[in-house]
Amino acid sequence: MIKTRFTELMGIDHPIVLAGMSGQTSPELVAAVTNAGGLGIRGLSDKTADLIPEAVDAVRRLTKGPFGLNQLLAFAEDDEIRAVLDAQPAVYSTAWPRDNQDLKAIFEMAHDRGLKVMHMVPTVADAVQAAAAGADVIVAQGTDGGGHIGLIGTVAIVPQVVKAVSPIPVLAAGGISDGRGLAAMLALGADGVLLGTRFLATPEAALADPFKKAILDSDGTDTIVTDVSDILMGGEWPGAYARVARNRLIERWLGRPNDVRRHREQLLADMFEARKRGDVQESILYWGQGAGLIDEITPAARVVTDLVAEAETILTERLPPLVARKAATR
Ligand SMILES: Cc1cc2nc3c(=O)[nH]c(=O)nc-3n(C[C@H](O)[C@H](O)[C@H](O)COP(=O)(O)O)c2cc1C
């Protein structure tokens, strides 16, 4: 077992968290991660307030353990935030606020209901702001990750955030897909890891099979950080970039933002059709550089237990002799 301040705070066995990927975090996936001793998070940014209670009940039917609910603050209406908080998850997981949103007031609403707050950041300045607003856990997210990200790499951002917000526990995110990543992030001072892409390649993830297979086939070089996808989707993100699959759709429209805007309606309709038929080349797909470490569809519970077992072996067997050898040669 790997115990950290994060596992202690949450009362869970393993310092492993499922990223709240709205759309992909099925109740089965969330429950599988929680039931395996990690922390499952359901992303709810695709749900209006009236749909939120059932989306949460669906998780509760599958687990009695703690789980989180995630919202992208920039797109969350007040009634949606209230609906998520009223559902009483163990953790309220947030990311990407707008400048004019009062983080402190939002976090206080969560704390008033007895919830822990976990906030994801791409920069040190954002981490300091979230700490001042009262976040219980900060997720330092590197540009290696899938979906919406900043521009600093995981290995550089994690220790900076750890230093800036100490003693608040920090989770590392972005490009972590196995136990080597977990061990490395613990060495950087993190208290755990949050994984998106690795959990997409599980039977439980709500993602069509051709898209899961594309992750297995990827070595991580077939992703790109771009705003083409957001212009096409019509969402204006506060300072985020998107890491998406660099497929034919993206290649066709790179460097042509105005053309995307002009043809947006038709492009979007075509894209949703492509998604329905599982067309990897014509869909907007988010995955991270850590796809290069994933070569099989693995049940989510096994992802959790494999990560812990591999990290334990590295920490207890591979690394200690390196230090001992050095001492012995003096
Ligand atoms: C398909 C996909 C959807 C995502 N959706 C969300 C989301 O709704 N909310 C959020 O906070 N983060 C979201 N993220 C980002 C994750 O929280 C996380 O930072 C990222 O997946 C970590 O990098 P990794 O994919 O290399 O593990 C998403 C990521 C992916 C790949």
The ligand as a Tripos MOL2 file, in Angstrom:
@<TRIPOS>MOLECULE
LIG
   31    33     1     0     0
SMALL
NO_CHARGES

@<TRIPOS>ATOM
      1 C1        -11.4190   12.7760  -23.1920 C.3       1 LIG1
      2 C2        -11.0340   13.7190  -22.0910 C.ar      1 LIG1
      3 C3        -12.0150   14.4980  -21.4990 C.ar      1 LIG1
      4 C4        -11.6850   15.3650  -20.4400 C.ar      1 LIG1
      5 N1        -12.6860   16.0770  -19.8340 N.ar      1 LIG1
      6 C5        -12.3990   16.7800  -18.7070 C.ar      1 LIG1
      7 C6        -13.4550   17.3840  -17.9600 C.ar      1 LIG1
      8 O1        -14.6360   17.3170  -18.3230 O.2       1 LIG1
      9 N2        -13.1170   18.0310  -16.8270 N.ar      1 LIG1
     10 C7        -11.8200   18.1340  -16.3870 C.ar      1 LIG1
     11 O2        -11.5760   18.7190  -15.3290 O.2       1 LIG1
     12 N3        -10.8030   17.5890  -17.0880 N.ar      1 LIG1
     13 C8        -11.0670   16.8990  -18.2220 C.ar      1 LIG1
     14 N4        -10.0330   16.3040  -18.9100 N.ar      1 LIG1
     15 C9         -8.6280   16.4750  -18.4730 C.3       1 LIG1
     16 C10        -8.3010   15.5080  -17.3260 C.3       1 LIG1
     17 O3         -8.8700   16.0250  -16.1460 O.3       1 LIG1
     18 C11        -6.7980   15.3200  -17.0600 C.3       1 LIG1
     19 O4         -6.2010   16.5320  -16.7070 O.3       1 LIG1
     20 C12        -6.0070   14.7150  -18.1940 C.3       1 LIG1
     21 O5         -6.7160   13.6680  -18.8060 O.3       1 LIG1
     22 C13        -4.6860   14.1890  -17.6500 C.3       1 LIG1
     23 O6         -3.8290   13.7470  -18.6570 O.3       1 LIG1
     24 P1         -3.8220   12.2380  -19.2430 P.3       1 LIG1
     25 O7         -4.9660   12.2050  -20.1920 O.co2     1 LIG1
     26 O8         -2.5060   12.1390  -19.8870 O.co2     1 LIG1
     27 O9         -3.9840   11.3080  -18.0840 O.co2     1 LIG1
     28 C14       -10.3300   15.4590  -19.9950 C.ar      1 LIG1
     29 C15        -9.3570   14.6650  -20.5980 C.ar      1 LIG1
     30 C16        -9.6800   13.7970  -21.6310 C.ar      1 LIG1
     31 C17        -8.5990   12.9360  -22.2240 C.3       1 LIG1
@<TRIPOS>BOND
     1     1     2 1
     2     2     3 ar
     3     2    30 ar
     4     3     4 ar
     5     4     5 ar
     6     4    28 ar
     7     5     6 ar
     8     6     7 ar
     9     6    13 1
    10     7     8 2
    11     7     9 ar
    12     9    10 ar
    13    10    11 2
    14    10    12 ar
    15    12    13 ar
    16    13    14 ar
    17    14    15 1
    18    14    28 ar
    19    15    16 1
    20    16    17 1
    21    16    18 1
    22    18    19 1
    23    18    20 1
    24    20    21 1
    25    20    22 1
    26    22    23 1
    27    23    24 1
    28    24    25 2
    29    24    26 1
    30    24    27 1
    31    28    29 ar
    32    29    30 ar
    33    30    31 1
@<TRIPOS>SUBSTRUCTURE
     1 LIG1         1 GROUP 0 **** ****
